[in-house]
Amino acid sequence: MDFAFSEEQAQWREVLRDFARRELAPKYAHWDKTGAFPRDLWKAMGRLGLTGLRVSPRYGGSGADCLTTGIAAEEIARGDFNAAYAVMLNSLLAEVLEPHASEAVKREWLAPMAAGERLIAIAITEPGAGSDVAHMAARAERVGTGYILTGEKSGISLASVADAFVVFAKTQPDAGARGVSAFLVPREAPGVSVHRYDDMGNVAIGRGSVFLERVEVPVDHRIGEENRAFYQLMRGFDLSRVLICLQCLGAAMQSLDETAAHVRRRRAFGRSLAQFQGVAFPLVEYHTQIEMIRWFSYRALWLRDRGLPHTKEASMCKWLGPQVAAQAIHECILLHGHYGYTKDLPLEQRLRDVIGLEIGDGTAQTQKIVIAREWLGKNYKPC
């Protein structure tokens, strides 16, 4: 057993931590206050290779392994939690598009996405169907040489800023999950409209609803085989769920590091705050939990890199990591006293942002259903 990063991975980690500290952290609050999307920042991350980690060199990416991608998700989130969406979302998109999209779509969209020049959003969730993909209402009707898409997608990250959407819709309405197909839909296509949400966190990500009113797409914009999109997506989720966990842990660990420095400096009753058990013990407890979840997450990515089963492990990471991260950041706010409650520190923003990914890619309850199915067997899946 070897729990060490390679020399290249260790260097990559240091490069990213320095980049996050210098280039990302200083403007983290700015994007939250203005609500503007940092498109130039995504291009800068593209030049660093962050937006195309899971894209092969053939389409302008680096073809990095999953473990290396996980390092990026964790380290970028230390500087700007929302910037780490560039790693997580683009990695999920690469898993869906590169193996399954037509060559025309990959040439037009995948290479610019890998360069950070174009943004693509994944449109799955609906008002009446979140994790229940089998019962989505959006429809794709085959007409002539293409499809006509109709429906509404909700809670879509990057909805207000994306240049295109990978839309999941029913092509065989009565077939449940076996009747779902995916399509690349350009934002400027007639019939596409977007409504942006006023979210409590992840403000720069521009989450919203996407409306499709008889949107026409050519057949070569279908992603993969008809009625097979659900299974394509689930394999991608096994990666994005672990990356989400590491993204949340990165924000939490940065908060713990800042709080540890604060309690060493701050004095009360003639002693450093760090000398009080009531202060030191909560920090130690969360540091322990985060380290344990962190290495379990890298093990899940190690399994994926070797083509071994890891669906159960991915869902374990997804429900536990964001939950512990949110609790740890909350504790950091309390240990900073009344000053921790202000917006002068990044703690409250990190807490708001992390909570969003307790929901995204499936809630804790959804992940526990997956774990039970994988561990106990399909016949014992909770309902």
N, C-alpha and C positions, 0 to 999 in steps of 0.2 A: 504494500500500500504506500502511495506517495501523495502527500498532501501539500506539496509545494508547486507553485507556478514555475513554468519554464523561465529561463533567463529573459527571453524575449517578452513573455507575458508580464514579468515583473517590471521590465523597463517601460512597457506599454502602460502599465498601471501608474507609474510615476509621471509619465508624460501627460496622461489624462488628468491626474490629480492637480498638476501644476496648471494645466489649461483651465480646469474648472475653477480653481482659485483665482486666477488672474483675469480670465475672459468672461466667465459666467456669473460667479457669485456677486460681483459689484452691481449688476443690473437685474438680478433676480426679482427684487421688489418693484423695479421700474415697470416691467411687463405686467405685473399684477395690478399696479395702480392705473396704468394707461389702458390696459386691455388690448394693446397692439400686439400683433404677431411678429416675432423677431425673424423675419425671412432672411435677412442678411446673416443672422447667426446660424441658421440652418445651412446656408451656403458655406460658411466658415467651417462648420462641422463636416460638411461634405468634402471640403479640401483636406480635412484631417482623416477622412475615411470613415467617419462615424455613421453616416447615413446609408452606407452601402456595405456594411460589414458582412451580411449574409447573402449579398449579391455576388455572383461569380465575376472574375475579371473580364469575361467575354462581354458583359454588359456594364462595365465600368466600376464594379465593386472590388472588394479584396478577397472574397471567399473565405472569410475568417471562420474558425470553428466556433462552436456554441460557447465554450468556456471563455474564450477571448472576448466574445460578444457580451457575456455576463459581466466581465470586468469593466467594460465600457459603461454598461447600464448603471452599475454601482457607483463608479467614480464620477460620471457626469452628474448624477443626481446629488452628489455632495455639493456641487456648485449651484446648480439650477435644476430642481426636480423636473420641471416641465421640459427642459431641453433634452432630458433623457428619453422623452417620447420619441425623439428622432432615432434612437437606437431600438427601442422596443417595437414601435409601430412599423418601422421600415423592415425590421427583421421578420415580423409576422407577414408583411406584404411580400417579401422576397420568398418566403416559404410557400405562399399561395400562387404568386405570379410566375416565378421562373420555371417551375416544373410543369405548369398547366396552361399558361397563356399562349396565344398564337405568337408567332415570330413578329408579326406586325405590331402587336401590342407591346411586346417586350422591347422592341427597338424604339418605339415612340415614347414609352412611359417608364420602363424599368431603368434605363441608363440615366435619364434626367433625375429620377427619384434617388438613385445611388449617389448622384453628384450634389444632392441637396437643392437642386434647382426647381424641382416640381414636387408638389405635395399630393399624396394620395390618401384618402380616408377609407376605412372599412365600414360599410353600412350593413349591419346585421340586425341590431335591436329595433323593435317596433313598440308602439304604445301598448299593445296587448300581447307581445311576445318578446321577452328578453332572452333568457336562457332556453326558453321553450321554442327552439328554432323550428321544430317540426310543425308548429301551428302558426307560422308567420302568415300574414295576410297579403303581402306584396306578391304581385303576379307578373309573370313574363310569358306573353303569348307569342307563339311562333307565327309570323306573318311574312310570307314571301321569302326574301333572302335575309331576314333579320328577326328581331323580337320587338315587342312593344311592352314596356315596363310601366306598371301602375302600382302606387302604394306610398306609404309613409315610413321613414326610418327615423328613430329617435335616439337621443343620447349619443350622437356620433362625434367622436373626437376629431378635431380639425374641420368640422363641417363648414364653418364660416370662412375658412381660408383655403380649403383643398382645391386643387386643379382638376381632380377627378375622384370618382368613388368606385370602389369594388362593391357592387350591390348584390345582395343575396335575395333571390325571389323564387317563388314556386313555379316550376314549369309543369309539374304534375301534382295538382292541388290535393288529391286524395291519397298520396303516397307517403305522407309524413316526411321524415328526414330524408327518405329516398327520392323525394321529388323536388329537391332544392338545387338550383343552378346559380352560378355567379357570373357577373357581367362587369366589364370596365365601362363606366359611364362618364364621359367628360362633363365638367361642370357647365360648360357653355351649351350643352345639348338642349334643344328646345323642350320645354316641359319640366326642366329641373329648377327647383327653387329651394331656398334655405332660410330657416329661422334660427337665429342665434339665441342661446340661453344666457341668463344672468346668473352664473354659477357662483357658489361660495368659494370655490377654489379652482385650480387649474385654469385660471382666467385666460391666459395667453393661448391656451389650446383651442379656444373658440368652439366649444361643444355646441351642438344644436340638432335640429330636425332637418331632414332632407325629404322634400316632396317630389314625387315622380308622377307627372300627369301625361300619360300616353307618350312616354319617352321612347324614341326609336333608336335601336342600336343594331349594327350589322352583326351577322353571325360570327365573324372572326373576333368580336369583342366578348364572346362568351369565354369564360375562364375554365378550361378543361371540358370534360364530357358533360353532356346534359344530365341533370339529376344526380350528379356526384359531388356537388360543391360542399355539402355538409361534412363529408369525410375528409376532403382536402383541408377544410378549415380546422377540424378537430386536431389534426396532426400539427398544424401551426400553433394552435393554442397551447400545446404541450411545451412549446418554447416560450411564447410570450408570457405565460403565467409565471415561469421561473424568472424571467427578466423583470417582470413587475415586482416580484418579491425582492430582488436585489436592488431595484430602483428605490423601493421604500426603505430598505435597510441602509442604503447609502445616505439618505436624508436623515434617518434616525441616528446613524453613527456619527455623522457630522454634528448633529445637535448634542449628542453625548460628549463629544470631544470639546465643543465650545463650553458646555456646562461644567465639565471637569476643570477646565482652565478658570472658569468663573469662581467656582467654590474653593479653588486653591488660593485665589487672590483675596476674595471677600472674607472679612473678619467680623466675628461677633462674639461677645463675652470673652474677649481676650484671645481667641483662637481662630485659626482658619476654619471656614465652614466644612472643609473636607475632613476635618478631624472629628466631626460629629457623626455617630453611627446613623442617625436619622437622615443625614444627607448622603453619606458615602454608600450605605447599603442599597438604596434604590438604584443608584447609578451602577453599582456592581451587578445587581440583579439583571438589569436590562442589558448591560454590556455582555453578560454571560449568555442570555437568551439570544441576542442578536448574533453573536459569534457562532452559536450552535446552528441557528437557522441558516446563516450565511454559508457555512461549509456544507450543510445538507443541500443547499441550492446548487453549489458548484458540483456536488456529486450527481445531482439530477442532470446537469449539463454534460458532465462526463459520460453518463449513461447514454445520452442522446448522441453525443459525438461518436459513440461506438455502436450505434444502431441497436441498443438494448432497450427493453420496455422501461418507460418512465412516466406514464400517464398518472399513476397513483402519486408518485413523488412530486410531479408538477403541481397537482392539486393540493398536496400537503403544503408546498411552498406558498401557493397563492392565498390560501385562507389564513395561514398563521403569520406569514411575514408582514403583510400590511397591518394586521391587527396589533402585533407587538410593536411595530414601528410607531403607530399612532399613540399607543400607550406610553412608549418611551419619550416621545416628543412632548406629550402632555406633562409628564413628570419633569422634563427639563424646563418647561414654562414655569411650573410651580417653584422649582429650585432657584429660579432667577427672581422670585418675589414679584412685586408689583411691576418692576421694569420688564419682566418677561411677558407681561400681558399687553405691552405696547407693540406698535408696529415698527418701532425702531430696530427691533431684532427680527431675524428671519424665522424665529420659532413658530409664531402663530401662522405664518403663511405655509410653512412646511406641514403643519398639522392639517390645515384645510386642504392642501394639495394631496397629501397621503390618503386622507379619507376618501377622496374620489376613486382611488384605485383599490379600496376595499370593495367597491362596487364593480368597476370595470373588469371585463373578461370573466365575469361570474362571481357572485357573492360567496361568502364563506359557506352558506347553506348549500349552494350548488356544488362547491368543491367537495363537501362532505358526502354528497350523493355519489359523486364520481369515485371517491375513495372507497366508499362502501361497496359499490359495484365491482371495482377492481379487486378488492380484498376479500369480500364475502361471497362474491359471485353475483351474476346478473339477476338471479332469482330472488336475491335478498336485498335488492336496491330499495332504500327507503322511498316512500311516496307521501 
